[in-house]
């Protein structure tokens, strides 16, 4: 076989925070239903279509543990069927209304949505047996995709204060993966690509029972290596250098101090002679017997073509407008959309009606534009062992960019006919090209500014005080009561609440304004639940008999936050391999 320019791999990261039993609309289970209807089911359809046509998708697909748990929850399976059925029926009613009004273009679009939701419902219930996770598993078992894992609840590891918390996030994530997919995970998605090297670190704000002076923390990669993970991803700037904090240092004092602490203790962020187109091996542990972990960078050259709504493909005038939705006066909005982005991204009132066939043509044209970009980037590397990792949030495809799954299909079909580019999952690539070049990484993420500003700022500082308090307390409870059978179920639920509190999503939706109140409520609810459970653990652990009301409250908490049936409080007790000074 002729030597190629290099390897291309789509890497899609799928995640929705735990929303079951925590509201429906606008914030709650509708988030999960939208993602399943608009992204996960269409992505499955794309994969099956490709396979039926003789093309293996070769996608590396991240499914966070908390997402997998929700998708497999029977209550959500019922919820999704109802969600799809409700929108199919609403589209049918819209169609009748539009015909009566003589609006035949909108009637045609209503029929389009009736068919679209009806097909999704049929595929969900019949083709995939109401098991989205199982359908992806079958594709992995057949060698068509690779599924990777992540931290249990998407905890932002670079800001967590206790190594036991990062350990619990990683171990619980790996445990959930094994339970759902019947194998060990090889790849790992660091939430928000947040990485922290081994150094003396302290929380950016004072919290009772948490040391104020910096103490040695393990590098994020060490936790991955100890749990059999073979590779992970980072933002490209962590490899090729450049100031990652940018203009955000002066916006929030504690963040500036944290960045100074990082600069003093660890590797510099100026130009670094590394590239996102090669795999490197990182080995932060001073123990030479522990394995290293491969690290790959996100490609920005092709990434902007898809990420950017302003300059990239998703902003094309012929694509479906995300924000304008049909609302009948006095009726509940079901999110049916009948308009396109329109020329010059017209104001909401000036949007023109959607034309599905024209949008489909544009996906083909944009795919034909993207593939030469891939080829050009790989050619510039002048190395047949190079890899281009096209890394995106899965939900971009279908939910934010409705036509995205069709674009994916066309790109993969074109690449399959491209003799100069090898397509592979990341593990397939690393099997052929093992990472051997050593690297040290600076601290950072793929968030705005490259550091932690989106998650740590003046609007979210209060939330980290709650997180840091619970982290320290959970570790203490796991140590003190881990062997006490009388409190075992309460301790397990406390561990669930601690994990849910750590989710990076709450700070994200507060900072971006997407669901500020909802994020704040979820943080306080999980904190309050944890503190109530901690109090009951101490009472029961000291021999006090809990009341019927106490056990009722515990049971209600278990039903509401029932994620991870195999939750392990012992993961919080002590670090398996402590960060010893060298």
Buried (B, 14 or more C-beta within 10 A) or exposed (E): EEEBBBBBBBBBBBBBBBBBBBBBBEBBBBBBBBBBBBBBBBBBBBBBBBBEEEBBBBBBBBBBBBBBBBBBBEEBBEBBBEBBBBBBBBBBEBBEBBBEEEBEEBBBBBBBBBEBBBBBBEBBBEEBEBBBBBBBBBBBEEEBBBBBBBBBBBBBBBBBBBBBBBBBBBBBBBBBBBBBBEEEBBBBBBBBBBBBBBBBBBBBBEBEEBEEEBEBBBBBBBBBBBBBBBBBBBBBBBBBBEBBBEEBBEEBEBBBBBBEBBBEBBBEBEEBEBBBBBBBBBBBBEEEEBEBBBBBBBBBBBBEBBBEBEEBBBEBBBBBBBEBEBEEEEEEEBBBBBBBBBEEBBEEEEBBBBBBEEBBEBBBBBBEEBBEBBBEBBBEBEBBBBBBBBBBBBBBBBBBBBBBBBBBBBBBBBBBEBEBBBBBBBBBBBEEBEBEEEBBBBBBBBBEBBBBBBBBBEBBBEBBBBBBBBBBBBBBBBBBBBEBEBBBBBBBBBBBBBBBBBBBBBBBBBBEEEBEEBBBBBBBBBBEBBBBBBEBBBBBBEEEEBEEEBEEBBEEBBEBBBBBEEBBBBBBBBBBBEBEEE
